[in-house]
C-alpha cells in the first residue's frame, strides 16, 4: 500500500515537472538514501527557480564575524540611525515593539550575511526561553529571506544555532522553520525541512507536530506519506501519532472508516494501546457516516472489555442519535453513560436539549436544563439557544422572551446568537414595541447587526403594515454598509403586493437590481404573481410567468397552484385548466391545494363533468385527503344538492381521522335544507352538539330556512329562540326573513308563539 500510494503521488505530480534546474547541493539532499520519493519529486517539480542568495554572499560566509561589506558613507548613516539602534534597544529592554519589524533581508543588505546572523542570534537569545512567539517571528524572517526550503536555508540554520551557543538546538530551529512553512501553506518545503532534520535525529514530537499540521490543512496525501515514512524510519509511533491520523480519516471531507478501523487494528498489533481520545474519534466517524447503531454497539463492547472511554465517546453517540432524530435512543445512551460512572458534562446536556427541542419536546428540554443546574453544571449559550429557538419555532415566543429576560436578570450575559434568535421570534409574532426594545438592546451591547437582523426588523414592520418605515430601515441598512439579500427585497415586494401596489413593487425590484445587482428568485416571482391574482390582474400573470421562465427558473407545484387558484377565483377556468395540463406535461405533480382550487372553481361555475374528471384524477394520484380538501368537496356536493356524495365524503373524512368543523356541518345542514330533508339537517345539528361545536348564525339560518321551506313555521320559531338563547344575534338575511330587527326586538312575540305551539 505504501509504495503504490507514493507511486500514485509521484505520477500525479510528474505532469508539471518540466525542466527545472535544481542546485547540485539540493539534488544531493533529496536523492539521499532514505528520503521519501514523494519529497524528491515534490522538489524536482517546483514551478519556480529558488532564489539563490547564499552563493552570491559566499564571501560573507567565508568572512569572520567582524567583517562587513564596505558601504558608502550615506548608507552607513542610514544604518547607524535606523536598524542598529533598534536592535540595541530590543536587546537591552526586551522591547518586542522595537524588534517586531526587524527584517533579516534588510539586515543582510546593511551589515552582510555573517554579521546579520550574529545580530539575529543575539535577538533570539534575548527573548529566550519564554518568548516563544517572538523567537518564531525572528526565525520566520530568516526563512522569508531564503524564500523556500533548500541549500541556503539548511546552511543558515546551523550557523544561527552555532551563534546561539547552545541556547537552542538545531531541531528546535527546524521545528520553527517547519511551522513557518506550514502557516504559509508551503507543505512541500515543510516536508523537505523534515527530511533535513532527520539527519540530526528528528524527534517524534516534531514528526507529530508536522503530521498534525498536514491533517489540519487537509493535506491527505502528504499526511499519509509522512506517516508511512515515520514508520519506515523506525520511529516508535505513539498513541498521539495514530490519533492524529485517525482524525483525518473521520473528520475530513471524505470519510475513510475502513482505513480508520485498520488503523485501530494496527495499533493493537504494534502494542500501542488506543486511548479514550482515539476511540472517541473513531466513534465520531461512525456517527458522522450515520452508522449510529454500530457506534453504540462498538461503545458498549469497549465498556465490556474495559477499554478506556470518556464522556466524549458517549457524547459522539448521543449527538449521532439526536442528529438522526432518534432522541429516545440518545437518552438511552445518556442514561447508560451515567450507569457506567461517567458524569455528563455541559456538552452532553446541550446536545440532548437541542435534540429534544428540535423534536418539539420543549418541556423535556427545559427539564434537562433544570437537571443540569441541580448537578452543578451551568448551562451555556448553546443550551439556552436551543431552548429559545425551539420555543420560538413552535410559536411560544412570549415564554421564550420571559426566559430570556429572566436569565438577564440573573446576570447571564446573552451573546449575539441568543439575541438574534429571540429577535427573530419577536419579529415573527409579537408587537413592535418589544421588537424596538430588543433592537435598542442589541445596539446598546455593541452587537453588529447583520443582514439577518435587518431583514427580521423589516419583516416585523411589513407584518404590521408599516411599509414606509420598512423602506426607511432598508435605506438605513444601505447607509450602514449592510448589503440586503433577495429575502429582504422579497419581503418588501410582498408588502407592496399586499397593499395592491404592484407597479411600485416592480419599480423597487428594478432599483435594487440596477444598484445592487439583486435579481428576483423563484420565491419573489411567487409573491408578485400572488399579488397580481389578489387584485384580479390575471391578464398580467402570463407576462410575469414568461419572464420567470426566461430567467431560467423552473416553476414548482406551489407556483402553479398559486396561478391556478387566481384563475379559478376569477372564474377563468379555461386558463386554470390550461395551466393545470401544462403542469402535468412538465412532470410537476399537483398538490391538494391545486385540486382544491380547481374543485372550488368548478363548483362555482357549475362544471359537473369537469368536477367528476378531476375527482378521478385525484384518485389516480392517490392523494392523501386533508381537512381543507374534504371540506371543499363536501361544500361542492352540497352546493349541487348531491347529499349522498356529500355524506359519503363526510364519513370518509371521519374515518381518516379528520374532525369536521362548524363550516362542514353548516354546509351539510344547508344542503339538506336545500333539498328539504330536514331529518338529515336536524341529525347534523345534533352531531354538532355532541361534539361541542357551536353553531354559527349561518348554521341556524340554513336550518330555519329549511323549516320555512317545508312550511314548518313552528319548528323555525323554536330554532330561532334556541339561537337567541345561545347568544347569537340574527344577521340581516335572517332578520329580513323573520321580520325582526338585528337586536331581536320582536323575539317576545316569537317566544309567545313558541309557547302557544307547545
C-alpha positions in Angstrom: 0.0 0.0 0.0 2.8 2.4 0.9 4.8 2.0 -2.3 1.8 2.1 -4.6 0.4 5.2 -2.9 3.7 7.0 -3.2 4.0 6.0 -6.9 0.5 7.4 -7.5 1.5 10.6 -5.8 4.7 10.8 -7.9 2.7 10.2 -11.2 0.2 12.9 -10.2 3.0 15.4 -9.8 5.0 14.4 -12.8 2.8 16.2 -15.3 4.1 19.6 -14.2 7.7 18.5 -13.8 9.1 20.3 -16.8 12.8 21.0 -17.0 13.8 22.9 -13.9 17.4 23.4 -12.8 18.0 22.2 -9.3 21.1 23.2 -7.5 23.7 20.5 -7.1 23.7 20.5 -3.3 20.0 20.4 -3.1 19.9 17.5 -5.5 22.2 15.6 -3.3 20.0 16.3 -0.4 16.8 15.0 -1.9 18.5 12.0 -3.5 20.0 10.9 -0.3 19.2 7.3 0.7 16.1 7.0 2.9 14.5 10.2 1.6 10.9 9.6 0.6 10.4 9.6 -3.2 7.4 11.9 -3.0 9.7 14.6 -1.5 12.3 14.1 -4.2 9.6 14.6 -6.8 8.0 17.5 -4.9 11.3 19.4 -5.0 12.1 18.5 -8.6 8.8 19.9 -9.9 8.9 23.3 -8.3 7.3 25.7 -10.8 9.8 28.4 -9.8 13.6 28.6 -9.5 14.6 29.0 -5.9 16.2 32.3 -5.1 19.9 31.7 -4.6 21.2 34.4 -2.4 23.7 32.3 -0.5 26.0 31.7 -3.4 26.1 35.4 -4.1 27.1 36.0 -0.5 29.9 33.4 -0.4 32.4 36.0 0.6 30.3 36.8 3.6 30.0 33.2 4.6 33.8 32.8 4.5 34.5 36.0 6.3 34.9 36.4 10.0 32.1 37.5 12.3 33.6 41.0 12.5 33.8 41.6 8.7 31.3 43.8 7.0 30.8 44.9 3.4 32.1 48.4 2.9 29.1 50.6 2.4 29.0 54.2 1.3 29.0 57.0 3.9 25.4 57.9 3.2 24.4 54.2 3.5 26.3 53.9 6.8 24.5 56.9 8.2 21.2 55.3 7.4 22.3 52.1 9.0 23.5 53.7 12.2 20.4 55.8 12.5 17.8 53.1 11.9 18.4 49.4 12.3 21.3 49.1 14.7 19.8 51.3 17.4 16.6 49.4 17.2 18.4 46.1 17.7 20.3 47.6 20.6 17.1 48.8 22.1 15.4 45.5 21.7 18.3 43.5 23.3 18.7 45.9 26.2 15.0 46.4 27.1 13.4 43.2 25.6 11.1 45.6 23.8 9.3 43.5 21.2 7.8 46.6 19.5 11.4 47.6 18.7 12.2 44.2 17.3 8.9 43.5 15.6 9.7 45.0 12.3 13.3 43.6 12.1 13.8 42.2 8.6 16.6 39.7 8.1 16.7 40.7 4.4 17.2 44.4 5.4 19.8 43.4 8.0 21.8 41.5 5.4 21.6 44.4 3.0 23.0 46.7 5.6 25.5 44.5 7.5 26.2 41.5 5.4 25.1 37.9 6.0 27.6 36.8 8.6 27.1 39.8 11.0 23.3 39.6 10.4 23.3 36.0 11.6 25.1 37.2 14.8 22.7 40.1 15.3 19.6 37.8 15.0 21.2 35.2 17.3 21.6 38.0 19.8 17.9 38.9 19.5 16.8 35.3 19.8 18.9 34.8 22.9 17.4 38.0 24.4 13.9 36.6 24.2 14.8 33.0 25.3 13.4 31.0 26.9 9.9 32.3 27.5 9.1 34.5 24.5 8.5 31.6 22.1 6.2 33.6 19.7 8.8 36.3 19.3 11.5 33.8 18.6 9.4 32.2 15.9 8.9 35.6 14.3 12.6 36.2 14.1 13.3 32.8 12.6 10.4 33.4 10.2 12.2 36.5 8.9 15.2 34.3 8.2 13.0 31.8 6.3 11.4 34.6 4.3 14.9 35.7 3.3 15.7 32.3 1.9 12.3 32.0 0.2 12.0 28.2 0.4 13.5 25.1 1.8 16.8 24.4 0.2 20.6 24.6 0.5 20.7 28.2 1.5 18.2 27.7 4.4 19.9 24.5 5.5 23.3 26.3 5.8 21.9 29.3 7.6 20.1 27.3 10.2 23.3 25.6 11.6 25.1 29.0 11.5 22.3 30.5 13.7 22.5 27.6 16.1 26.3 27.9 16.4 25.9 31.6 17.3 23.3 30.8 20.0 25.9 28.9 22.0 23.5 26.0 22.9 20.5 28.2 23.8 18.6 26.4 21.0 19.2 23.1 19.3 19.1 22.7 15.5 16.0 20.6 15.8 14.2 23.4 17.6 15.2 25.8 14.9 13.9 23.3 12.2 10.7 23.0 14.2 10.2 26.8 13.9 11.0 26.6 10.2 8.5 23.9 9.6 5.8 25.8 11.5 6.6 28.9 9.3 6.2 26.8 6.1 3.0 25.2 7.3 1.5 28.6 8.2 2.3 29.8 4.7 0.8 26.6 3.2 4.2 25.6 1.8 3.8 22.0 2.6 6.5 20.6 0.3 9.0 22.9 1.9 7.9 21.8 5.4 8.4 18.2 4.4 11.8 18.9 2.8 12.8 20.6 6.1 11.6 17.5 7.9 14.0 15.3 5.7 16.9 17.6 6.6 16.0 17.5 10.3 16.2 13.6 10.1 19.9 13.9 9.5 20.4 15.2 13.1 17.9 12.7 14.6 14.4 14.1 14.3 12.2 13.7 17.4 8.8 12.1 17.4 7.4 15.3 18.8 8.4 17.2 15.7 7.1 14.4 13.5 3.7 14.5 15.3 3.6 18.3 15.0 4.1 18.2 11.3 1.6 15.4 10.9 -1.0 17.3 12.9 -0.4 20.4 10.7 -0.8 18.4 7.5 -4.0 16.8 8.8 -5.4 20.1 10.0 -4.8 21.6 6.5 -6.4 18.5 4.9 -3.2 17.6 3.1 -4.2 13.9 3.0 -1.6 12.6 0.6 1.3 14.3 2.4 0.0 13.2 5.8 -0.3 9.6 4.7 3.2 9.6 3.2 4.7 11.3 6.2 3.1 8.7 8.5 4.4 5.9 6.4 7.9 7.5 6.4 7.8 7.8 10.1 7.1 4.1 10.4 9.8 3.1 7.9 12.3 5.3 9.7 11.9 3.2 12.8 10.2 5.9 14.8 8.3 4.5 17.8 4.9 5.9 16.9 2.9 6.7 19.9 -0.9 6.9 20.5 -0.9 10.6 19.6 0.6 9.8 16.1 -2.2 7.3 15.4 -4.9 9.5 16.9 -3.9 12.4 14.6 -4.2 10.2 11.5 -7.4 8.8 12.8 -8.9 12.3 13.0 -8.0 12.7 9.3 -10.0 9.6 8.4 -13.0 10.6 10.5 -13.1 14.4 10.4 -12.1 15.2 6.9 -14.2 16.0 3.9 -14.1 12.4 2.8 -14.7 9.7 5.4 -12.4 6.7 5.4 -13.8 4.4 8.0 -12.2 1.2 6.7 -8.8 2.9 7.0 -9.7 4.1 10.4 -10.6 0.6 11.6 -7.4 -0.8 10.1 -5.5 1.8 12.0 -7.1 0.6 15.2 -6.0 -3.0 14.4 -2.5 -1.8 13.5 -2.2 -0.1 16.9 -3.1 -3.2 18.7 -0.6 -5.3 16.6 2.2 -2.8 17.3 1.4 -2.7 21.0 0.1 0.8 21.0 -2.9 0.9 23.3 -5.6 3.3 22.0 -6.8 5.9 24.5 -10.2 7.4 25.0 -9.5 10.1 22.5 -8.6 7.6 19.8 -11.8 5.6 20.4 -13.9 8.8 20.6 -12.5 10.0 17.2 -13.4 6.7 15.6 -16.9 6.8 17.2 -17.4 10.3 15.8 -16.6 9.0 12.3 -19.1 6.2 12.6 -21.8 8.6 13.7 -20.9 11.0 11.0 -21.4 8.3 8.4 -24.9 7.6 10.0 -23.7 4.3 11.4 -25.0 5.3 14.8 -26.3 1.9 15.9 -22.9 0.4 15.0 -21.2 3.2 17.0 -23.4 2.4 20.1 -22.6 -1.3 19.8 -18.9 -0.5 19.5 -19.0 1.7 22.5 -20.8 -0.9 24.6 -18.2 -3.5 23.5 -15.4 -1.1 24.6 -17.0 -0.8 28.1 -17.4 -4.6 28.5 -13.8 -5.1 27.5 -12.6 -2.4 30.0 -11.1 -0.3 27.3 -10.5 3.4 28.0 -13.6 5.6 27.4 -14.6 9.1 28.4 -17.5 11.5 28.2 -16.6 12.5 24.6 -17.1 8.9 23.4 -20.7 9.0 24.8 -21.3 12.5 23.5 -20.4 11.4 20.0 -23.0 8.7 20.0 -25.6 10.9 21.7 -25.1 13.6 19.1 -25.3 11.0 16.3 -28.7 9.8 17.5 -30.0 13.3 18.0 -28.9 14.3 14.5 -30.9 11.4 13.1 -34.0 12.4 15.1 -33.7 9.4 17.4 -33.8 11.3 20.7 -35.1 8.4 22.8 -32.1 6.4 21.8 -29.9 9.3 22.6 -31.5 9.5 26.1 -30.8 5.7 26.4 -27.1 6.4 25.7 -27.1 9.3 28.1 -28.5 7.1 30.9 -26.1 4.4 30.0 -23.2 6.9 30.5 -24.4 7.7 34.0 -24.7 4.0 34.9 -21.1 3.4 33.7 -19.9 6.1 36.1 -19.3 8.8 33.6 -20.6 12.2 34.6 -22.4 14.0 31.8 -20.8 17.4 31.0 -22.3 20.6 29.6 -21.9 19.3 26.1 -23.9 16.1 26.9 -26.8 18.1 28.3 -26.6 20.7 25.5 -26.8 18.0 22.8 -29.8 16.5 24.4 -31.6 19.8 25.0 -31.1 20.7 21.3 -32.3 17.3 20.2 -35.4 17.4 22.4 -36.3 21.0 21.3 -35.9 20.1 17.6 -38.4 17.2 18.2 -40.8 19.6 19.9 -40.2 18.1 23.3 -39.8 21.6 24.9 -40.8 20.6 28.4 -38.3 17.7 28.5 -35.7 20.1 27.1 -36.4 22.5 29.9 -36.3 19.7 32.5 -32.9 18.7 31.1 -31.7 22.3 31.8 -33.1 22.0 35.3 -31.2 18.8 35.8 -28.0 20.4 34.7 -28.5 23.1 37.4 -29.2 20.5 40.1 -26.0 18.7 39.2 -24.0 21.9 39.5 -23.4 22.3 35.7 -24.1 25.8 34.4 -25.9 25.7 31.1 -24.0 27.6 28.4 -25.1 29.7 25.5 -25.7 26.7 23.3 -28.0 25.1 25.8 -30.2 28.2 26.2 -30.1 29.0 22.5 -31.5 25.5 21.7 -34.4 26.1 24.1 -35.1 29.6 22.9 -35.0 28.5 19.3 -37.4 25.6 20.0 -39.9 27.8 21.8 -39.8 30.5 19.0 -40.2 27.9 16.3 -43.3 26.5 17.9 -44.8 30.0 18.4 -44.1 30.2 22.2 -42.3 33.5 21.8 -43.7 35.1 24.9 -42.4 32.2 27.0 -39.1 32.4 25.3 -38.9 36.1 25.9 -39.7 35.6 29.5 -36.9 33.1 29.9 -34.6 35.4 28.1 -35.3 38.3 30.4 -35.2 36.1 33.5 -31.7 34.9 32.6 -30.6 38.5 32.0 -32.0 39.5 35.5 -29.9 36.6 37.0 -26.7 38.1 35.4 -26.4 35.8 32.4 -24.7 37.5 29.6 -26.5 36.8 26.3 -24.4 36.5 23.2 -25.4 37.8 19.7 -26.8 34.4 18.7 -29.3 34.4 21.5 -30.3 37.9 20.8 -30.8 37.0 17.1 -32.9 34.0 18.0 -35.2 35.9 20.3 -35.3 39.0 18.0 -36.4 36.7 15.1 -39.2 35.2 17.2 -40.5 38.6 18.3 -40.4 40.0 14.8 -42.5 37.0 13.7 -45.1 37.1 16.4 -45.0 40.0 18.9 -45.8 43.7 18.7 -43.4 46.4 17.5 -42.7 47.9 20.9 -41.0 44.7 22.0 -39.1 44.5 18.7 -37.9 48.1 19.1 -36.7 47.5 22.7 -34.8 44.4 21.6 -33.2 46.3 18.7 -32.1 49.1 21.0 -30.6 46.4 23.4 -28.6 44.9 20.6 -27.2 48.3 19.7 -26.5 49.1 23.3 -24.5 45.9 23.7 -22.4 46.8 20.6 -23.6 43.8 18.7 -23.0 44.2 15.0 -26.5 44.0 13.4 -26.2 42.0 10.1 -28.5 41.4 7.1 -30.4 38.7 9.1 -31.3 41.2 11.8 -32.3 43.9 9.4 -34.4 41.5 7.4 -36.2 40.4 10.6 -36.9 44.1 11.5 -38.2 44.9 8.0 -40.5 41.8 8.2 -41.9 42.9 11.5 -42.7 46.4 10.1 -44.2 44.9 7.0 -46.3 42.4 9.1 -47.8 45.4 10.9 -48.3 47.2 7.6 -45.7 49.9 8.2 -44.3 49.8 4.7 -42.9 53.3 4.7 -41.0 52.5 8.0 -39.7 49.3 6.4 -38.3 51.2 3.4 -36.6 53.7 5.8 -34.9 50.7 7.6 -33.9 49.4 4.1 -32.2 52.8 3.4 -30.6 52.8 6.8 -29.3 49.3 6.1 -27.6 50.5 3.0 -26.1 53.5 4.8 -24.6 51.2 7.4 -22.9 49.2 4.7 -25.1 46.1 5.2 -26.0 44.6 1.8 -29.6 43.3 1.7 -30.2 39.9 0.1 -33.1 38.7 -2.0 -35.1 37.6 1.1 -35.0 41.2 2.3 -36.2 42.5 -1.0 -38.9 39.9 -1.4 -40.4 40.8 2.0 -40.7 44.4 0.8 -42.1 43.3 -2.6 -44.7 41.2 -0.8 -45.7 44.1 1.3 -46.2 46.2 -1.8 -48.2 43.5 -3.3 -50.5 43.1 -0.3 -51.2 46.8 -0.5 -52.1 46.4 -4.1 -49.1 48.5 -5.2 -47.8 46.1 -7.9 -46.4 48.9 -10.0 -44.4 50.1 -7.0 -43.2 46.6 -6.4 -41.8 46.4 -9.9 -40.1 49.8 -9.6 -38.5 48.7 -6.3 -37.2 45.5 -7.9 -35.8 47.4 -10.8 -34.0 49.8 -8.5 -32.3 47.0 -6.3 -31.4 45.1 -9.5 -29.7 48.1 -11.1 -28.0 49.4 -8.0 -27.3 46.2 -6.0 -27.4 43.5 -8.7 -30.1 41.6 -6.8 -32.3 39.7 -9.2 -35.6 38.1 -8.3 -35.7 34.5 -7.4 -38.5 31.9 -7.7 -40.0 32.9 -4.3 -40.0 36.6 -5.4 -42.0 35.6 -8.5 -44.4 33.7 -6.4 -45.0 36.8 -4.3 -45.6 39.0 -7.3 -47.9 36.6 -9.1 -49.9 36.1 -5.8 -50.3 39.9 -5.6 -51.5 40.1 -9.2 -54.0 37.3 -8.6 -55.2 39.0 -5.4 -56.2 42.2 -7.3 -57.6 40.2 -10.2 -54.9 41.2 -12.7 -54.7 37.8 -14.1 -54.0 39.2 -17.6 -50.5 40.2 -16.4 -49.7 36.8 -14.9 -48.6 35.2 -18.1 -46.2 38.0 -18.8 -44.5 37.6 -15.4 -44.6 33.8 -15.8 -42.8 34.1 -19.2 -40.2 36.4 -17.7 -39.5 34.0 -14.9 -39.0 31.1 -17.4 -36.7 33.3 -19.5 -34.5 33.9 -16.4 -34.1 30.1 -16.1 -36.4 29.5 -13.1 -38.4 26.3 -13.2 -41.9 26.7 -11.7 -42.8 24.3 -8.9 -46.1 22.9 -7.8 -46.6 25.8 -5.3 -46.3 28.5 -8.0 -48.5 26.6 -10.4 -51.1 26.2 -7.7 -51.0 30.0 -6.9 -51.7 30.9 -10.5 -54.4 28.2 -10.9 -56.1 29.5 -7.7 -56.1 33.0 -9.1 -57.6 31.9 -12.4 -60.2 29.8 -10.6 -61.3 32.6 -8.2 -61.7 34.8 -11.3 -63.7 32.1 -12.9 -61.3 31.9 -15.8 -61.4 28.1 -15.6 -60.2 27.6 -19.2 -56.9 29.3 -18.2 -56.8 27.5 -14.9 -57.1 24.1 -16.7 -54.7 25.2 -19.4 -52.1 25.7 -16.7 -53.1 22.5 -14.9 -52.4 20.5 -18.1 -49.1 22.3 -18.6 -48.2 21.4 -15.1 -48.9 17.7 -15.9 -46.9 17.9 -19.1 -43.9 19.4 -17.3 -44.0 16.4 -14.9 -44.9 18.6 -11.9 -47.2 16.7 -9.5 -50.3 18.7 -8.5 -50.9 19.2 -4.7 -54.0 19.0 -2.7 -54.1 22.8 -2.9 -54.1 22.6 -6.7 -57.1 20.3 -6.8 -58.8 22.3 -4.1 -58.6 25.5 -6.2 -59.9 23.7 -9.3 -62.7 22.0 -7.5 -63.9 25.2 -5.9 -63.8 26.9 -9.3 -65.8 24.1 -10.9 -68.4 24.2 -8.1 -68.9 28.0 -8.5 -69.1 27.6 -12.3 -71.4 24.6 -12.2 -68.9 22.4 -14.1 -70.1 19.0 -13.1 -68.4 16.9 -15.9 -65.1 18.6 -15.1 -65.6 18.1 -11.4 -66.1 14.3 -11.8 -63.0 14.0 -14.1 -60.9 16.0 -11.6 -62.0 13.7 -8.8 -60.9 10.7 -10.9 -57.5 12.4 -11.4 -57.2 12.9 -7.7 -57.9 9.2 -7.0 -55.3 8.3 -9.7 -52.7 10.4 -7.9 -53.5 8.6 -4.6 -53.5 11.9 -2.8 -54.0 11.7 0.9 -57.1 13.7 1.7 -56.7 16.6 4.2 -59.3 18.6 6.0 -59.3 21.5 3.6 -59.8 19.3 0.6 -62.5 17.3 2.2 -64.3 20.4 3.3 -64.1 21.8 -0.3 -65.5 18.6 -1.7 -68.4 18.4 0.8 -69.2 22.1 0.1 -69.2 21.4 -3.6 -71.5 18.4 -3.4 -73.9 20.3 -1.0 -74.0 23.3 -3.4 -75.0 20.8 -6.1 -77.6 19.2 -3.8 -75.8 15.8 -4.1 -76.2 14.9 -0.4 -75.5 11.3 -0.9 -72.0 12.0 -2.2 -71.6 14.7 0.4 -72.4 12.3 3.2 -70.0 9.7 1.7 -67.2 12.2 1.8 -68.3 13.2 5.4 -68.0 9.6 6.5 -64.6 9.2 4.7 -63.4 12.3 6.4 -64.3 10.9 9.8 -62.7 7.5 9.0 -59.5 9.3 8.0 -59.3 10.8 11.5 -60.2 14.3 10.3 -62.6 16.2 12.6 -65.4 18.2 10.8 -65.7 21.7 12.0 -68.6 24.2 12.1 -68.2 25.1 8.4 -68.6 21.4 7.3 -71.7 20.9 9.4 -73.1 24.2 8.2 -72.6 23.1 4.5 -74.3 19.8 5.2 -77.3 21.4 7.1 -77.6 23.9 4.3 -77.5 21.1 1.7 -80.2 19.0 3.5 -82.3 22.1 4.0 -82.0 22.9 0.3 -83.4 19.5 -0.7 -86.0 19.8 2.2 -84.5 16.7 4.0 -84.9 18.3 7.5 -84.3 15.0 9.3 -80.8 14.9 7.9 -80.3 18.6 8.8 -81.5 18.0 12.3 -79.2 15.0 12.6 -76.2 17.1 11.7 -77.3 19.7 14.2 -77.4 17.1 16.9 -73.9 15.8 15.8 -72.6 19.3 16.3 -74.0 19.4 19.9 -72.4 16.0 20.7 -69.0 17.2 19.5 -69.4 20.5 21.4 -69.1 22.5 18.2 -71.0 25.8 18.4 -73.3 26.5 15.5 -72.9 29.9 13.9 -75.6 32.3 12.7 -75.2 30.8 9.2 -75.9 27.4 10.6 -79.1 28.5 12.3 -80.2 30.5 9.3 -79.8 27.5 7.0 -81.9 25.3 9.4 -84.6 28.0 9.9 -84.9 28.5 6.1 -85.2 24.7 5.6 -88.1 24.5 8.1 -89.8 27.5 6.4 -89.5 25.8 3.0 -91.4 22.8 4.2 -94.0 25.1 5.9 -93.0 24.1 9.5 -93.1 27.6 10.9 -93.3 26.4 14.5 -90.0 24.5 14.2 -88.5 27.5 12.6 -89.6 29.7 15.5 -88.2 27.2 18.0 -84.9 27.2 16.2 -84.8 30.9 16.3 -85.5 31.0 20.0 -82.7 28.5 20.6 -80.4 30.7 18.6 -81.2 33.7 20.7 -80.8 31.8 23.9 -77.3 30.8 22.6 -76.5 34.5 22.4 -76.3 34.6 18.6 -77.7 37.7 17.0 -79.5 37.2 13.7 -77.9 38.8 10.6 -79.5 40.9 8.0 -80.6 38.0 5.9 -82.4 36.2 8.8 -83.8 39.4 10.2 -85.4 40.1 6.8 -86.8 36.6 6.5 -88.4 36.6 10.0 -89.3 40.3 10.1 -87.3 41.1 13.2 -84.5 43.6 14.0 -80.9 42.7 14.4 -81.4 43.2 18.1 -84.1 40.5 18.1 -86.6 43.1 19.4 -89.6 41.0 18.4 -88.4 37.9 20.0 -91.0 38.1 22.7 -93.7 37.6 20.1 -91.9 34.5 18.8 -91.4 33.3 22.3 -95.1 33.5 23.0 -95.7 31.9 19.6 -93.5 29.0 20.6 -95.4 28.6 23.9 -98.7 28.5 22.0 -97.3 25.8 19.7 -96.2 23.7 22.6 
